[in-house]
Amino acid sequence: MIPLCIPEIRGNEWKYIKECLDTNWVSSVGSYVNKFEEDFARYIHAKKAVVTMNGTAALELALRSLGIGQGDEVIVSSLTFISPVNTIKYVGAEPVFVDVCRDTYVMDVDKIEKMITPKTKAILPVHIYGHPVDMDKVMEIAKKHNLYVIEDATESLGSLYKGKAVGTIGHIGCFSFNGNKLITTGGGGMLVSNDEKFAEKAKFLSTQTKVVEENKSFYHPEIGFNYRMPNVLAAMGCAQLENIDEYIQAKRDHAMYYNELLKDVKGITLPIEKIGARNVHWLYAVLIEEDYGISRDEVIKRLNEKGIEARPFFMPVHHMPPYKECKHGDMIITDELGERGINLPSSVSLKREDIEYICSILS
Ligand SMILES: Cc1ncc(COP(=O)(O)O)c(C=O)c1O
């Protein structure tokens, strides 16, 4: 089987993890926790980074750190993994769904403004599969309506918008280090901000609102959470980060080769890279159009039978039982992409022969 997306472990992972085990620094305090935060912030040019147990926890902390809660509305796309939408509910707020663009698969910024109400507190753009949302427009709308912006950059570490790393443009950005992500710690996440007060609040909440003051041991002024990442996993993160540029290049090379081999296949729409964007192509994503001849699901079945793992795009969240009643605008493109999209194998270790084999079946 050619897998969809498996981790790449080729560096100092064993060495750094062994060091944690040898020294007993396995839990949530330890030098690798601090190092991973510092190295990550430096790498993506964010002022501060806070490491978490997964990307979902980072998103929830982002909402809580900005004071979003009961009665508030958060604008989000529906063509996404469900996690960011769930976190809006965790804090007691309501998701409001907007449509996506057909060419980039991410939030259609021209449809945001008509969904804003007096209850709207934030916009949560999700950079799915690698293409950045048009962040200039998001920030312009946010400024005009006094809203926060939380970027879900979990799938787009390595993507750039006008030279800036996605996740560093809004008030807070969130990343995931799940096993299928560009870099992994098995499970893990990171929250970044250029505003130290938001990052500090997130760190405080993630550590059970622990107070570091004399005579204040075990005094907790607010309800907190244990969303910390253990040192042993942070050690893996540090090692993974050392090779990130090679991983980004590999993903982009794979996408270019796929594009070259599929460009003349009738009925397949290829992923793009808009001017000013760098698409990391975390998962190579294409659309199976009407004139391809067979349906998206049949294509997936055919690929699977040939030993290739492929998966459909996300099922739009506004169709799922907990979210059916939520407010949304027109969802024409979201619904269409939910039925037409396919992710093809995209591991860093994917070989050119694998791509040739996959494309030979699609051609
Ligand atoms: C778009 C998106 N947001 C959030 C998450 C949540 O990250 P995690 O699985 O680390 O909780 C994921 C996936 O893993 C995701 O794909």
The ligand as an ORCA input file, in Angstrom:
! r2SCAN-3c Opt
* xyz 0 1
  C      -7.853     21.595     10.183
  C      -7.496     20.925     11.477
  N      -7.688     21.581     12.627
  C      -7.384     21.038     13.811
  C      -6.843     19.769     13.894
  C      -6.600     19.210     15.248
  O      -5.328     18.831     15.510
  P      -5.058     17.632     16.527
  O      -5.417     16.364     15.828
  O      -3.604     17.727     16.822
  O      -5.895     17.864     17.733
  C      -6.615     19.042     12.706
  C      -6.068     17.706     12.661
  O      -5.467     16.996     13.097
  C      -6.953     19.625     11.476
  O      -6.775     18.962     10.338
*
